[in-house]
Amino acid sequence: MSVSIFLKLVEIKAKTASVMPFLLGLCFSAYYYHSINWGVSAVFFIATFMFNMVVDMLDNYNDYYHADSQSYQQKTNIIGRENINPKLVRNLIISLTAVSAILGLWLVYTAGLAVLWLGIFCFLIGYLYSSGPHPISSLPLGELASGFTMGFMIALISVYLNAYQVFTWNWLSVGQVFLLALADELWISNLMLANNICDAQEDEDNHRKTIVHFIGKKAALTAFSIKNVLAFAVIILLPFLKLAPATVWLTVLIVPFVYKQNKLLLAKQVKTETFICAVKTLLIGSLTYVVTYMIGFLFK
């Protein structure tokens, strides 16, 4: 398997969904708790990135074996399309999961049992996302699960690992991180929503009942637009709550860019042409959010 094929197999373009919440959590810990644990953060980043690759490989692997459409299996799914040996994919999944789990256990040893319970939750969602008799990805819960787990849980673990010496587990502390990560949660959930909108007919052919099956394309596109607006609204709110520096308001400078991507998806829902609009929105939106946040606490 070539490097380019491997990167497509693990859907490297979507890795913003795990990297940015991690960085956001690190920034918040530095800004709010005045604490960063670089070594622990590095190990967590590696473990998270590897498991994110596992989830996407497992998704492609399960889709390949469970597809009802032979055309999808051989021409659309990357394993069939690129003639990848399924056993190789399976072995990669097992190997990367093992390494990620070992790194996770070291984090538990270093920072406490809270990491274990949070990690178990993320591992379960990661595997149930595409495995079992009723995978989350084929249910109307996919957007909620992906946004919550990757947008919020990764940020929460990142905050905790960087400030576990002073972090207090209560509803206020968790709620603050939830608001901090909400913009990323919305953009990450929109990534899956855009995917389901573009794959609506294909999902019907393979008997997947995503949220688009229940509410239809028109309502799904409306929800996509609303979530983009809400992402900016919550970012604007954060400095008033003392959860972010005022520099995050500079994120509104990318509103025209996000509006353009949103408009392109509304006009045409073709996977090979406009799904990239959601990817670009997540990348530029979350990156700008992190950079403007970082500028605020570095130069305050």
C-alpha positions as CSV (number, residue, x, y, z in Angstrom):
1,M,0.0,0.0,0.0
2,S,1.4,3.4,-1.0
3,V,1.6,6.3,1.4
4,S,-1.0,8.2,-0.6
5,I,-3.4,5.3,-0.5
6,F,-2.9,4.9,3.3
7,L,-3.6,8.6,3.8
8,K,-6.9,8.2,1.9
9,L,-7.7,5.0,3.9
10,V,-7.4,6.9,7.2
11,E,-9.1,10.0,5.7
12,I,-6.2,12.3,6.6
13,K,-8.1,15.3,5.3
14,A,-10.6,15.0,8.2
15,K,-7.9,14.8,10.9
16,T,-8.6,18.4,11.8
17,A,-11.5,16.9,13.8
18,S,-9.1,15.5,16.4
19,V,-6.1,17.9,16.2
20,M,-7.9,21.2,16.7
21,P,-10.0,20.2,19.8
22,F,-6.7,18.9,21.3
23,L,-5.0,22.3,20.6
24,L,-8.0,24.2,21.9
25,G,-7.9,22.3,25.1
26,L,-4.2,23.0,25.5
27,C,-4.8,26.7,24.9
28,F,-7.7,26.9,27.4
29,S,-5.6,25.2,30.0
30,A,-2.8,27.7,29.5
31,Y,-5.2,30.7,29.5
32,Y,-7.6,29.7,32.2
33,Y,-5.6,27.4,34.5
34,H,-2.1,28.7,33.7
35,S,-0.9,25.1,33.3
36,I,0.6,23.0,30.5
37,N,2.1,19.6,30.8
38,W,4.0,19.2,27.5
39,G,5.1,15.6,27.9
40,V,1.6,14.3,28.8
41,S,0.1,16.4,26.0
42,A,2.5,14.9,23.4
43,V,1.6,11.4,24.4
44,F,-2.1,12.2,24.4
45,F,-1.8,13.8,20.9
46,I,-0.1,10.7,19.5
47,A,-2.6,8.3,21.1
48,T,-5.6,10.4,19.9
49,F,-4.3,10.8,16.3
50,M,-3.6,7.1,16.0
51,F,-7.0,6.1,17.3
52,N,-8.7,8.6,15.0
53,M,-7.0,6.8,12.1
54,V,-8.2,3.5,13.5
55,V,-11.8,4.7,13.6
56,D,-11.7,5.8,10.0
57,M,-10.0,2.6,8.8
58,L,-12.6,0.6,10.7
59,D,-15.4,2.6,9.1
60,N,-14.0,1.8,5.6
61,Y,-13.4,-1.8,6.6
62,N,-16.9,-2.4,7.9
63,D,-18.5,-0.5,5.1
64,Y,-16.6,-2.8,2.7
65,Y,-17.8,-6.0,4.2
66,H,-21.4,-4.9,5.1
67,A,-22.2,-3.2,1.8
68,D,-25.4,-4.4,0.1
69,S,-24.4,-2.7,-3.1
70,Q,-21.6,-4.5,-5.0
71,S,-21.0,-1.3,-7.0
72,Y,-20.3,0.6,-3.8
73,Q,-18.0,-2.2,-2.5
74,Q,-15.9,-2.4,-5.6
75,K,-16.0,1.1,-7.1
76,T,-16.7,3.5,-4.2
77,N,-15.2,2.0,-1.0
78,I,-11.5,2.6,-1.0
79,I,-10.6,-1.0,0.0
80,G,-12.3,-2.3,-3.1
81,R,-11.5,0.6,-5.4
82,E,-7.8,0.5,-4.6
83,N,-7.6,-3.3,-4.3
84,I,-6.3,-3.1,-0.7
85,N,-6.0,-6.5,1.1
86,P,-8.6,-6.4,3.8
87,K,-6.4,-8.5,6.1
88,L,-3.8,-5.7,5.9
89,V,-6.4,-3.2,7.0
90,R,-7.5,-5.4,9.8
91,N,-3.9,-5.8,11.1
92,L,-3.3,-2.1,10.9
93,I,-6.4,-1.5,13.0
94,I,-5.3,-4.0,15.6
95,S,-1.8,-2.7,15.7
96,L,-2.7,1.0,16.0
97,T,-5.4,0.3,18.6
98,A,-2.8,-1.6,20.7
99,V,-0.3,1.2,20.6
100,S,-3.0,3.8,21.3
101,A,-4.2,1.8,24.3
102,I,-0.7,1.3,25.8
103,L,-0.2,5.1,25.5
104,G,-3.6,5.6,27.1
105,L,-2.7,3.4,30.1
106,W,0.5,5.4,30.6
107,L,-1.7,8.5,30.8
108,V,-3.9,6.9,33.3
109,Y,-0.9,6.0,35.4
110,T,0.4,9.6,35.2
111,A,-2.8,11.6,35.6
112,G,-5.3,9.3,37.3
113,L,-8.4,7.2,36.8
114,A,-10.4,10.0,35.2
115,V,-8.5,9.5,32.0
116,L,-9.4,5.8,32.0
117,W,-13.2,6.4,32.1
118,L,-13.0,9.2,29.6
119,G,-10.8,7.0,27.4
120,I,-13.1,4.0,27.6
121,F,-16.0,6.2,26.5
122,C,-14.1,7.4,23.5
123,F,-12.9,3.9,22.5
124,L,-16.4,2.6,22.8
125,I,-17.9,5.3,20.6
126,G,-15.0,4.9,18.2
127,Y,-15.8,1.2,17.7
128,L,-19.5,1.4,17.9
129,Y,-19.4,4.2,15.3
130,S,-19.1,1.6,12.5
131,S,-19.3,-1.8,14.2
132,G,-22.0,-4.0,15.6
133,P,-25.5,-4.8,14.3
134,H,-26.5,-1.1,14.4
135,P,-23.5,1.1,13.8
136,I,-23.8,4.7,15.0
137,S,-22.8,5.9,11.5
138,S,-25.9,4.4,10.0
139,L,-28.2,5.8,12.6
140,P,-29.6,9.4,13.1
141,L,-27.2,9.7,16.1
142,G,-24.0,9.9,14.0
143,E,-23.6,13.7,14.0
144,L,-24.3,14.0,17.7
145,A,-21.8,11.2,18.6
146,S,-19.0,12.5,16.4
147,G,-19.4,16.1,17.4
148,F,-19.6,15.3,21.1
149,T,-16.8,12.7,21.2
150,M,-14.3,14.5,19.0
151,G,-15.2,18.1,19.6
152,F,-15.9,18.0,23.3
153,M,-14.3,14.8,24.8
154,I,-10.9,15.4,23.2
155,A,-10.9,19.0,24.4
156,L,-12.0,17.9,27.9
157,I,-9.3,15.3,28.2
158,S,-6.7,17.8,26.8
159,V,-7.7,20.4,29.4
160,Y,-7.6,17.8,32.2
161,L,-4.2,16.4,31.2
162,N,-2.7,19.8,31.1
163,A,-4.2,21.0,34.4
164,Y,-4.9,17.8,36.3
165,Q,-3.0,19.1,39.3
166,V,-5.5,21.9,39.7
167,F,-8.6,20.8,37.7
168,T,-11.8,20.2,39.7
169,W,-14.4,17.8,38.5
170,N,-17.7,19.6,38.8
171,W,-20.5,20.8,36.5
172,L,-19.1,24.3,36.2
173,S,-15.6,23.1,35.0
174,V,-17.1,20.6,32.6
175,G,-19.7,23.1,31.3
176,Q,-16.9,25.7,30.7
177,V,-15.1,23.2,28.5
178,F,-18.3,22.3,26.7
179,L,-18.9,25.9,25.7
180,L,-15.2,26.3,24.8
181,A,-15.5,23.3,22.4
182,L,-19.0,23.9,21.1
183,A,-17.9,25.6,17.9
184,D,-15.7,22.7,17.0
185,E,-18.4,20.3,18.0
186,L,-20.8,22.0,15.6
187,W,-18.3,22.0,12.7
188,I,-17.3,18.4,13.3
189,S,-20.9,17.3,13.4
190,N,-21.5,19.3,10.2
191,L,-18.7,17.3,8.6
192,M,-20.7,14.1,9.0
193,L,-23.9,15.8,8.1
194,A,-22.5,17.0,4.8
195,N,-21.2,13.4,4.2
196,N,-24.7,12.0,4.9
197,I,-26.3,14.6,2.7
198,C,-24.0,13.8,-0.2
199,D,-24.4,10.0,0.3
200,A,-28.2,10.1,0.9
201,Q,-29.1,7.8,-2.1
202,E,-26.1,5.6,-1.5
203,D,-27.1,5.2,2.2
204,E,-30.6,4.3,1.2
205,D,-29.3,1.6,-1.2
206,N,-27.2,0.2,1.7
207,H,-30.1,0.4,4.2
208,R,-28.5,3.1,6.3
209,K,-31.0,5.3,8.1
210,T,-29.0,8.5,8.9
211,I,-30.6,11.7,10.0
212,V,-31.1,12.7,6.4
213,H,-33.4,9.7,5.9
214,F,-35.7,11.0,8.6
215,I,-35.7,14.8,8.0
216,G,-34.8,15.0,4.3
217,K,-32.1,16.8,2.4
218,K,-33.8,20.2,2.6
219,A,-34.0,20.2,6.4
220,A,-30.5,18.7,6.7
221,L,-29.1,21.6,4.6
222,T,-30.9,24.1,6.8
223,A,-29.5,22.5,9.9
224,F,-26.0,22.6,8.3
225,S,-26.4,26.4,7.8
226,I,-27.8,27.0,11.3
227,K,-24.9,25.2,13.0
228,N,-22.4,27.3,11.1
229,V,-24.1,30.4,12.4
230,L,-24.2,29.0,16.0
231,A,-20.5,28.2,15.9
232,F,-19.6,31.9,15.4
233,A,-22.2,33.0,17.9
234,V,-20.7,30.9,20.7
235,I,-17.2,32.1,19.9
236,I,-18.4,35.7,20.2
237,L,-20.0,34.9,23.5
238,L,-16.9,33.3,25.2
239,P,-14.9,36.4,26.0
240,F,-17.9,37.8,27.9
241,L,-17.9,34.7,30.0
242,K,-14.1,35.0,30.6
243,L,-13.5,31.7,28.9
244,A,-11.5,33.1,26.0
245,P,-9.4,36.2,25.1
246,A,-11.1,38.9,23.1
247,T,-8.9,38.1,20.2
248,V,-11.1,35.2,19.3
249,W,-13.5,37.8,17.9
250,L,-11.1,38.0,15.0
251,T,-12.6,34.6,13.9
252,V,-15.5,36.5,12.4
253,L,-13.1,37.6,9.6
254,I,-13.6,34.2,8.0
255,V,-17.4,34.5,7.9
256,P,-17.3,35.4,4.2
257,F,-15.2,32.2,3.5
258,V,-17.6,30.0,5.5
259,Y,-20.6,31.6,3.8
260,K,-19.2,30.8,0.4
261,Q,-18.5,27.2,1.3
262,N,-22.0,26.9,2.8
263,K,-23.5,28.4,-0.4
264,L,-21.6,25.9,-2.6
265,L,-23.0,22.9,-0.6
266,L,-26.5,24.3,-0.7
267,A,-26.3,24.6,-4.4
268,K,-24.9,21.1,-5.1
269,Q,-24.6,18.0,-2.9
270,V,-22.1,15.8,-4.8
271,K,-19.5,13.9,-2.7
272,T,-16.6,14.4,-5.1
273,E,-17.3,18.1,-5.6
274,T,-18.9,19.8,-2.6
275,F,-18.2,17.6,0.5
276,I,-14.9,19.3,0.6
277,C,-16.8,22.5,1.5
278,A,-17.5,21.1,5.0
279,V,-13.9,19.9,5.3
280,K,-12.6,23.4,4.4
281,T,-15.1,25.0,6.9
282,L,-13.9,22.8,9.7
283,L,-10.2,23.3,8.9
284,I,-10.3,27.1,8.4
285,G,-12.9,27.7,11.2
286,S,-11.2,25.6,13.9
287,L,-7.7,26.6,12.9
288,T,-8.6,30.3,13.0
289,Y,-10.3,29.8,16.3
290,V,-7.2,28.2,17.8
291,V,-4.8,30.7,16.4
292,T,-6.8,33.7,17.6
293,Y,-7.1,32.1,21.0
294,M,-3.4,31.5,21.1
295,I,-2.6,35.1,20.2
296,G,-4.8,36.3,23.0
297,F,-3.0,34.4,25.8
298,L,0.5,34.8,24.4
299,F,0.3,38.6,24.2
300,K,-2.0,39.4,27.1
